[in-house]
């Protein structure tokens, strides 16, 4: 699974992490291209963030939080945040009563996060955050949402019970991804331009000393193992993954992968991390026990551009989006071999898997389509048309009944999809140029 820091709920991942030229003219040119890139080029989660890691920590904490009457929010790689909404949406739940399932959508142009009550389909009042909110993660107890503001170089903590933003926390330059340890004690923020990762104590909302993981700009995606012991940071320019010990805060030796790695996902058992190598058309498995890379898995030929990865809840299959090939490749995690490609629409850009593992939903960036894939047979079903073109983010409710698809146009819409019938429902208007989305458990 992958959280979009990309990455959302129920195994969502951004597929089109960043479609950069395969031949690079050096770091400086690469950074300039990044600065000019349209908003849609970013992630999950996230940047991709490990869904397995976040969900593992959330599982035990969610019932306790619900009993306490708090609003629980789950981010993907990349995501949303609690907003100052109507009383019914943000007030603590009545003891013994259900906690409302809420989707949070970050609007980059509006500098806000909008809550959506999934029971009513109504958007609540938006909450103001920093400039260009890019990713979000929620503590396992559901009490605090951390919103990464890429242009501000800050992280905004939001009290999910009151819907109020706290004082912004200064991190590095160009933060783009975030992940929280399963025990909820530390949030790790990837600073793309600084080449560092900044730890944040969730007890004090204070930033610790930045951890150097790159020689310069390049840290791109992050995932944390389900046991919370190791943070894996993908460096796009360097072509490696850097492990960081959460106990010592020290970075280990580089793990060499393919060229231009852009996404990472960790199996639910925490044994293997899979990294998409965009320029070499491979996926590299990494043993988390030894921090060593296995044999790269070929997934395409000639500019296929593997991007986001989502892993089924049973951990048996990893699905990888091939942006330029317009296909999705299933990989058996038991054998680390790729299966037959599954044809989808133009530019598969993100993917999410239902909690029961039966269906994967793939966003087609160049069309206003979402393609469902039946995981039992690895066959694509008829595409679903959503409200606006260029969908980039998707998240699925914990009960698996509804998928929410974000289209980042000026109008700013989120389209719910009824997963039982694969039909699109009425679009919900949110802030201008929405991006990341997260749904509470």
N, C-alpha and C positions, 0 to 999 in steps of 0.2 A: 504493500500500500504506500501511497504517497500523500502527504498533506501539502496542499499548496499554500505553501507558506502563505510553493504554491500554493499548494496543494491541496483545502476544504474538508468536507466530511466524506466518510465512506469511501476512502481511497481515491480521491480526486488528484489529478496532476496536470500541470500545464505541459502541453506537448510541444508547442512552438516556443521553447525557452528564449531563443534569440537567434534569428536566421542570419547569421553573420557570414560574410564571404569565407569560403573554405580556405582561400589563400590569404594569409595575413601579412600586412606590410609593417609589422612591428607593433609593439604595445601602444605606442603613442597614437598611431593611426587607428588602432582598435578602440581606444578610449574615445576618440573623436567620433567614431561611428556610433558608439554606444550613446553618446550624448545626443546625437541627432535622431536616434531611433524612435519610432512612434511608440505611444504608450502601450500598445497591445503586445509589444515584443517581450515584455517582462513576464515573469511568473507572478506558481503554486506557489505556493506552497512551498515561490515561492519559490519565483524560486521554488524548487521542490524541497519539501521538508518531509521527513519520514512520518507517514500516517501511522505506521505500526508503533513507532516510538510514542507518539502523542496519545494514541488510543490506549496503549498499554497502561499509561499512567492515569488516564481518565476513567478507566473502567471501574476502579474501586472508589474513586473520589466522587463520581457522579451521584450515587445514591445519598451519600452524606450531604452533599451540597443541596440536593433537592429537598432533603428533610429539613435543612436549615432555612429553606425558603429563598435560596439565591437563584439568580438567573444564570444558567450554565451556557457558555459559548465555546464552540470548538472551531479552531482555525484550520485551515489548510495551509501549506506553502505559501503561501501566499496569499488575502482573505477578507475579513470584515471586522466589525466591532459593535459593541453595544452603543446604542444611540439614546438620546434623551427623548423618550417616546411617551405615549399616553400611559396613564397609570396602570391600565390593565396589562400593558406590555412589559413595563419595567419594574413595577412594584414587586416586592417579595411575594412569593406564592403563599397562599393560605396553608398553614401547617397541615400536612396530610393530603393537600390538593396537588394536582399536576403542575409541573413547571412548564410554561409555554415554550414550545419549540419555535425558535426564532432564527431567521437568516439575517446575517449582517453583510452589507455591501459597501465596500470602500469606493468613494467617488473621487477620482484623482483631480479632476479640474475644480470640483466644488470644495475640495479639502474637507470632506465630511464622510461620515459613515452612517448609513441608513438601516434601521432595523425593519424587518418584515415579519409580521405575525403569520406563520405558515398555516395556522388554522383558519384565518380570515382572508389571507392574501392582501392585507392592508399594510402599507408602509407607514412607519411611525416618524416622529420628528427626528431630523438628522442631528448628529452631534459634531461639533467642530473639532478637527484635529490639526496636524501640521501640514506642510506643503507636500503635495504628491504622495498621499498615503498609498503604500505599495504592497505591504504584506501585514499579516496579523497572526498572533498565536494567543491561545487562551490557557490560563493555568488549569491544571487538572481538577482543582476544586471549583472551577467556573467563576471565581470571584473577580478576576482581573483579566482584561483584554489588553494586549500590548500591540500597538499599531506602529509599524515602521513608516516613518516619513522620509522618503528618499531625498527629496530636495532640501529638507531642513536639517538632515543629519541628526535626527532625533527619533526617540521612541516615546509615544504617548500612552501612559497607562490609563485605562478606563475602568471605573468601578461598575461592574455589570448590574449590580443591584440598584444603584442610583442613576446610572447612565451618565455620570459626570466624569470628565477628563481631569486627570491630575497633572502635575507639573511635568513638562517634557523632560526626558532624560537624554543628555547629550551622548552620542556614540561617535563612530567614525564617519568618514566621508562616503557618500553614496551607499547607505545601507540598503539592502535589497531582499534579505531573507532573515527568518527568525525561527527558532525552535526552542521548546521548553522541555526540561528534563521531566521524566515521569513522576518524580517526587514533587514537582512544582516549585522547587526552590530557586532554580536559576534559568533565566532566559539567555540564549546565545544569539547575538545579532551579527550577521555577515556584512562587513563593510567592504563593498566592491572596490572602491577607489583607494582606500587606505591599505588594502591587503591584510586586514586584520579581522578578528572576531572579538566582540565585546560582550563579556558576561554581565548580566544584570541580576542583582539580588531581588527576588520578588517580595521578600520581607520588608526591605527598606526602599526599594525602587532606586537604588544607587548603582551606578556603573562601576565595575571593577576595572583592573588594568587590562588593556587590550592585548590580545594574544596574536603574535605575528604568525600568519599561515602562508603568506605569499611574499615574493620579492618586490611586488608592486601591485598594480590593479589586476584583478582577476578572480578573487573568491566569488563564487556564483550561486552555489546551492549548499544546503545543509541537511543533515539527518542525524538523529540520535538513536542509539540502540535501545531496545525495549527495557534493558536492565539499567539504563541511564549512565553507564560507565564511560561510554565513548561518543564523542561528537565527530562526525565525518564531514569535512568541508571540501567541496569540489572547487578546484581552481581552473577556470576556463582557459586562461592563457598558458599556464604551466603544463597542462596535460597530466595533472596528478590529483590525488585525493590526500588530504592531510588529516590524520587522526589526532584528536585532542582528548586528553584524559580529564574527565570532570572532577576527579579527586585532587589532581595536582594543578590543573589549569595549564599544563605544558603540552606543547605540540610534539608529536612523534615524527618518525621518518616519513618522507613522502612515499606514497604508493603510486607507482607509475601506471597510468591507464592509457587509453587512446587519445588521439588529438582532439582538442576542443570538447572536453566533457561538459555537459550542460545540466544533467539531471541525475538524481540518485534516489533509490528506494531500498528499504530494508525489509526482509522477509519478517512475517509475524513472530517467528521463533528467534529472530535476532542473529541467526548464524551467517547470513550472506547479505551483502549490499550489492546492488546492481547499478552500474554507472553507464549512462548513454554517452557514447563518443561520437559527436556530431560529424566531425571531419573524416573519420576513418570508417564510418558506417558499421560500427561494432558496439557491443554491450560487454563491459568488463565486470565479471563477478569478483568480489573481494571477500575473503574469509575474515570475519570480524574477530575470530579467536586469535589469529596470527597476524592480522593486518597485512596480508599478502594477496596480490592479484592472481586470479586464475587465468586460464586461456581465454582470450577475447572471443566473443561469439559473433560471427558475421550475421548481419541482419539486412543488408542491402548491397547494391552494387551501383556505384557512380552517383554520388550526391543524393543519397536517400534521405540523409539528415535525420537520424534517430533523435527523438526528443524525450517527451515525458514518458514516465513508466508508472504503471499501476499494477499492484500485485493482489491477487485474489485473497479473500480472507483465510482460505485454507492453506495459503502459501505455496500452492502447487504450480501456479502459472503467473508469469510476469508478461504484461502486455505493453509493447513499445510502439509509440507513434512514429511513423516515417513520413515526415512532412512533405518532402518533394515527391516521394513515390506514391503518395496518396494511399497508403496502406497501414495496417497494424500487424505487427508480428508477435505471435505468442511464443514464449520461451518456457520450456519445461525446467523448473528449478531443480528437479531431481537429477537431470542429465546435463543441464546447461546447453541444450540444443534448441535451435529455432524451428518452429513448425512452419506450415504453409502460410503465406501472407494472406491477410483478409482485406479485400478491396473496400475502401470507404470513399468519402467525398474529397473535394479539393482542399488540401492543406490541413490534415488532421492536427489539431492544435492543443487539445487537452483531452483528458480521459478520466472517467470516474466509474467505479464498480459498485453495484448495489451491495448492501450488507449481507445478503444471502449468497452473493457470489455468482448469481445466475446471469446477470446482464452487465455488460460494459457499455457505457455511453461515450461516444467519440464526437468532439466538436469539429465541424468542417469550416475552417476559417474563411475560405473563399466563397462559401455559400452560406446562406442562413439555414443550415441543416445540422441536425444531430443524428448520428447513425448508431442504432443499438446493435450490439453484438451478443449473440447467444453463446455463452462461454462453454456450454456442454458440447456444442458442435463446432464452435468457432466459425459461425456463419453470420453474415451481416443481414439485418432486417431492413425493411423499407425506411428511408430517412424521414425524420420529423422536421417540419418547417417551424422555425421560431420567428419571433416578431421582427427582429432586426438582423442585418448582415454582420459578418465578422465576429461571431461569438468566440470568446476567449477563455471564459472561466465557467466551471460547473461544480455544483455540490449537491449531494443527495441527503435527504432527511434520514434520521436514524432508523425509522421504520421502513425505509426503502420505498415508500409510496410515491414520493415526489422528487424529481430532479429540478434544480433551479439553474437556468442558463443565463449568463451575463453577456450582453452585447454592448461594447464600449462606445457607442455613438454619442453624439451631442444630446440626443433625446434621452438617453440613459434608461434602458429597460432591462428587466429580468423576466424571463419566460419560464413559468412552471410547466413541467411535463409530468403527466400522470403515468407512472411506470407500468401499471397494470394493463393499460390500453395503448401506451406509447402515443398519446395525443397531447398536443400543446394546449395549455389553458390561457386565459387572458393575461396579457403582459402587465407587469407592475412597473410604474415609473419610479425611478430613483434619481440620484444626483447626476450631473453632467459627467460624461465619460467614466462610467463605473468600471471597476476592475475586479479586484479580489472579492471572494465571497466565502463566508463560513456559516455553519449551521450548528446550533446548540444540540447537545445530545438528548 
